[in-house]
Amino acid sequence: MLAVGPDPKHNPKPVPAAIGRNDAMKVGSFPPNRYGLYDMVGSVTEWTSDWFDPDYYRFMPKVNPKGPETGKYRSVRGSNWANTAGGSSASEKVRSYFRNFADPDARSITLGFRCAKSL
């Protein structure tokens, strides 16, 4: 299972997505992707600040959508190390664009967040 395919110009080797691991990986365990970003998939699924609405994509703004104003569940994105266990659905889930939802009070060893800084 691969987090991204080979990119000869920036990264000649595919980046494994915590293949065969039973836990989250240490930050920076694998080389960055072609955009210079580390750990985009395969460690933990990430919380977003957006509320979840299964129909939101049908009516969302085309530029910088913020998500619904309210909801019962929060949106989560990306994959986690448990999604790399195999099976037909695992390869679809090991993508940075994979979306799902979770109860805002949910706690899990496969659910976390990403620290980011605007430049």
C-alpha positions in Angstrom: 0.0 0.0 0.0 1.4 3.4 -0.9 0.6 6.9 0.3 1.7 8.4 -3.0 3.0 7.0 -6.2 6.6 7.5 -7.3 7.5 10.9 -8.5 11.0 10.7 -10.2 11.6 14.4 -10.1 11.0 14.9 -6.4 10.8 11.5 -4.7 12.1 8.5 -6.7 10.6 6.0 -4.2 7.0 5.5 -3.2 6.2 6.6 0.3 4.8 3.7 2.5 1.8 4.5 4.5 2.7 2.8 7.8 2.7 -0.6 6.0 2.2 -3.4 8.5 2.4 -1.1 11.5 0.2 -1.4 14.6 0.5 2.1 15.8 0.9 5.7 14.6 4.4 6.6 13.3 6.7 9.2 14.6 6.4 12.5 12.7 8.8 12.7 9.8 9.3 8.9 9.6 9.0 9.0 5.8 10.2 11.4 3.1 8.0 14.3 2.2 5.7 14.1 -0.8 6.3 16.2 -3.9 4.9 19.3 -2.2 7.3 19.0 0.7 4.5 17.9 3.1 5.2 15.1 5.6 2.9 12.5 7.0 -0.2 13.2 4.9 -1.6 9.7 5.2 -1.1 6.6 7.2 -0.7 7.9 10.8 -4.0 9.2 12.2 -7.2 10.5 10.6 -7.4 14.2 11.2 -10.2 16.3 12.7 -11.3 19.3 10.7 -13.2 22.4 12.0 -16.1 21.7 9.6 -19.4 20.2 10.6 -20.4 17.2 8.5 -23.3 17.2 6.0 -23.4 14.3 3.5 -25.1 16.7 1.0 -22.8 19.7 1.5 -20.7 19.1 -1.7 -23.9 19.6 -3.8 -24.4 23.2 -2.7 -21.0 24.4 -1.2 -19.3 27.5 -2.5 -16.7 26.8 -5.2 -14.0 28.9 -3.4 -12.8 28.1 0.1 -15.9 26.2 1.4 -16.1 26.5 5.2 -18.6 23.7 5.8 -22.1 23.8 7.3 -22.6 26.2 10.2 -24.0 23.5 12.5 -24.3 19.8 12.7 -24.2 16.7 14.8 -20.9 15.3 13.6 -17.5 16.9 12.7 -15.8 16.0 9.4 -12.5 14.1 9.6 -10.1 13.5 6.7 -7.2 11.3 5.6 -6.4 7.8 6.6 -4.9 6.2 9.7 -2.6 3.2 10.4 -5.6 0.9 11.0 -6.8 1.6 7.4 -3.6 0.1 6.0 -4.5 -3.4 7.4 -5.5 -4.6 3.9 -8.8 -5.5 2.3 -10.5 -4.0 -0.7 -11.5 -0.8 1.0 -8.1 -0.1 2.6 -6.5 1.2 -0.6 -9.4 3.7 -1.1 -9.1 5.0 2.4 -5.3 5.5 2.3 -5.6 8.9 0.6 -5.3 12.4 2.0 -8.7 13.3 0.5 -10.6 10.5 2.1 -13.5 12.0 4.1 -15.6 10.7 6.9 -17.3 12.0 10.1 -17.1 11.5 13.8 -18.9 12.5 17.0 -17.2 15.6 18.4 -16.8 13.8 21.7 -15.1 10.8 20.1 -11.6 9.8 21.2 -9.5 7.2 19.5 -5.9 6.2 19.0 -6.5 6.6 15.2 -7.9 10.1 15.4 -5.8 13.3 15.8 -5.1 16.7 14.4 -2.5 18.5 12.3 -0.7 21.6 13.5 -0.4 24.2 10.7 1.0 27.7 10.3 0.0 30.2 7.7 3.0 31.9 6.0 
